Amino acid sequence: MRESLLDSYRREWPRVAAVQGMALGGASLLLGRKKMRNLRALAVMNGMTMCAHQYEEYVDPGYLPGLINVGLFRSEHPDNNPYNPNSAMCANICFRALYVPAMLFPKNKALGLAPALLGIGQGIGHVFVIPPMVKAKYPYSPGALTAGLLHVPIGICYIGALRAEGPIGKSTWMKSLGILGLFLALGVAFPNVSLKDKDSPYRFTDHQLGPFEPETARSTTESEERD
């Protein structure tokens, strides 16, 4: 029996409310960006969004690990290779840490600009870059809503607030890009490479792997069924 629209909403209304809240927050920031000048408040919002972003990636819908290991790397052991819960934990601690200096030192433009740019990059990556890369193996890139509806508007407002205090010089842009480069090398690449282990005891759950099996497992199953 086909589910009615009302039945679907009855089941999904908490998620609908969460998306509505993000959309309202992002839209209100963009509409009032000319008056939003509190850099510390914007930095705090950005940091809070990263926490919500990670929840979306690993809990609800939560299958970013599967999207990475199955969709991108075509791993034969997607529950723990090449990405595993231990490397994910370390990398995501670093992601949250990047937002702290902007909260503590709001007058330092380079420290605040770096996470603002990262958030905008997250929006572009989750919405436009990742989906074509996984070739429709996954219906949605977890993190796209928080990044697109919150990170991007906050980033735009933050850059606008910085410009309101004076021009953003070339040196500031270079320092911010340098901070991002260091972060990506030490906070993202290093833990993922150094903690990569196909025999890792730390494994993602079936929920975190998402609705798709790896190609190798599926082809093996189909072969066994034919035999």
QUICORVEN-V157621 format. One record per backbone hydrogen bond with DSSP energy under -1.0 kcal/mol. CO is the residue of the C=O (numbers start at 1). NH is the residue of the N-H. Records with the same first field share a line. If there is no record, write none. Layout:
BEGIN
CO=NH / NH
END
This chain:
BEGIN
4=8
5=9
6=10
7=11
8=12
9=13
12=16
13=17
14=18
15=19
16=20
17=21
18=22
19=23
20=24
21=25
22=26
23=27
24=28
25=29
26=30
27=31
28=32
32=35
37=39
38=42
39=43
40=44
41=45
42=46
43=47
44=48
45=49
46=50
47=51
48=52
49=53
50=54
51=55
52=56
53=57
54=58
55=59 / 60
56=62
57=64
63=67
64=68
65=69
66=70 / 71
67=72
68=73
69=75
77=80 / 81
79=204
84=88
85=89
86=90
87=91
88=92
89=93
90=94
91=95
92=96
93=97
94=98
96=99
97=100
100=104
101=105
105=108
108=112
109=113
110=114
112=116
113=117
114=118
115=119
116=120
117=121
118=122
119=123
120=124
121=125
122=126
123=127
124=128 / 129
125=130
129=133
130=134
134=137
141=144
143=147
144=148
145=149
146=150 / 151
147=152
150=154
151=155
152=156
153=157
154=158
155=159
156=160
157=161
158=162
159=163
160=164
163=166
169=173
170=174
171=175
172=176
173=177
174=178
175=179
176=180
177=181
178=182
179=183
180=184
181=185
182=186
183=187
184=189
185=190
188=192
189=193
190=194
191=195
197=200
205=209
206=210
208=66
214=218
215=219
216=220
217=221
218=222
219=223
220=224
221=225
222=226
223=227
END
